[in-house]
Amino acid sequence: MTCALCSAPVHTQFATPELVLVTGQTADGSGLHFHNPSGTDAGTRAAVLPVAEFERFFAGRGVSLA
């Protein structure tokens, strides 16, 4: 997924689907910075995940805000 700023629906087996805001990529391109407003603490509200790990939860659709 490539975008300047994207809203990305995610899902897990434990929670209802929600939206997170992808705010950028890591310098080496291997990870994504994102904002999850429903995170339980500062570390889960503003986080970085490797792309492969994020793809496990990405619902396959999104909205580009660029």
Secondary structure as the mmCIF struct_conf table of DSSP 4:
data_model
#
loop_
_struct_conf.conf_type_id
_struct_conf.id
_struct_conf.beg_label_comp_id
_struct_conf.beg_label_asym_id
_struct_conf.beg_label_seq_id
_struct_conf.end_label_comp_id
_struct_conf.end_label_asym_id
_struct_conf.end_label_seq_id
BEND BEND1 ALA A 4 LEU A 5
STRN STRN1 CYS A 6 VAL A 10
BEND BEND2 GLN A 13 ALA A 15
STRN STRN2 GLU A 18 GLN A 25
TURN_TY1_P TURN_TY1_P1 ALA A 27 ASP A 28
BEND BEND3 GLY A 29 SER A 30
STRN STRN3 GLY A 31 HIS A 35
TURN_TY1_P TURN_TY1_P2 PRO A 37 SER A 38
BEND BEND4 THR A 40 ASP A 41
HELX_RH_AL_P HELX_RH_AL_P1 ALA A 42 ARG A 45
STRN STRN4 ALA A 46 PRO A 50
HELX_RH_AL_P HELX_RH_AL_P2 VAL A 51 GLU A 55
TURN_TY1_P TURN_TY1_P3 ARG A 56 PHE A 57
STRN STRN5 PHE A 58 PHE A 58
BEND BEND5 GLY A 60 GLY A 60
STRN STRN6 VAL A 63 SER A 64
#
